[in-house]
Each structure stands twice: as C-alpha cells, then as structure tokens.
Amino acid sequence: MTEFSHPIPVADIGRNVRHHRIAMTVAEAAHVAKRLGVDEVRSLSAALTVAKRRGAVIVAGTFAAEIVQVCVVSLEPFVNPLAGEIDEIYKEPDDKAPAGEVAIDMDTPEPLEGDTLDLGELVVQYLALEIDSHPRAPNADLNDLEAPTVDGVDPTHPFAGLAKLQQKP
C-alpha cells in the first residue's frame, strides 16, 4: 500500500474509457511530503482516463499539486504550484518472452503486475519528476543578497578567505 493509494481492479478495465478523479486527503499529504522530501504537500489531484487497447492498459490525464519547498536563495519556504501530464502504458507480462536480459527503451510499456493498478502511486511518481531539486522562489534574486565585509575584505572577491588568512600574524 502506498501513501496515496487509489487502486482499481485490472479486471474492471475494459475497452470503454473510464474517467477517474482522485484527490489527496490531509492524512495522505504528510506521508507523501515525507516520501518526496518536501516541507509540505498542500494539494494533489488528478483527472485520468483508463482504457484497455490491444492488450495494454493506457492511463492518460493531468495532475495538479501545490507543494511547499525552501528557496535555495532566501532559505524561506514558498508555495510551488506544479502540474503535468500523465501518459503511461501497462502491458501484462508475456509468458512467451525469453528469460534473461530484456532490452528496455522509452517505448517499452510498464509491466502490469498483480490484479490492481494503483492510480495514486502513478500520480505521485509523475509529481516526483516535476519537483525542482534546487527550488527558487519567484521573487528570489541573487543580486539582492549582500555578503558582509569582514575586516575590510570584499567578500565577493574569489580569494577573500585567503586575504583574511594573510592578515593573521
């Protein structure tokens, strides 16, 4: 079971497109935030379609989220809205496939394992891909930062630390 679990039975997926709208609860948000390494997940929702075509399960749709991250410039928390598209293909394992090494490329469908497909887990995985590992708040500007001068040494000089050492007896 994942932090944001919304399983659907694979047996219920047919040729007719089924629409699924899922949204995160407050209880799920804390667990997802911890998993993703962000301060907070304020919201996460998705609108997805699921259908079976030519032996494959196709999941498509969009998601939207609001997460709180710490700005790498100001070190202040800020709300970061994220959104993205989901386009995933799952295929049942082929019993006739040879054992051993398998070549995987970007067009290789994900294996469909078990009797359920967890739409919530899929959405969290796509959200994780959208998170900036070095987030910068929209109003953060490196030019606004001022480093303090120490003993008259300009801190913006690349050798400011060495100059400070030279001044010691």
Beta strands, then each sheet from edge to edge (+ up, - down):
strand 1: 7-9
strand 2: 18-23
strand 3: 40-53
strand 4: 56-70
strand 5: 77-91
strand 6: 110-111
strand 7: 116-118
sheet 1: 1+ 7-
sheet 2: 2+ 3- 4+ 5- 6-
end
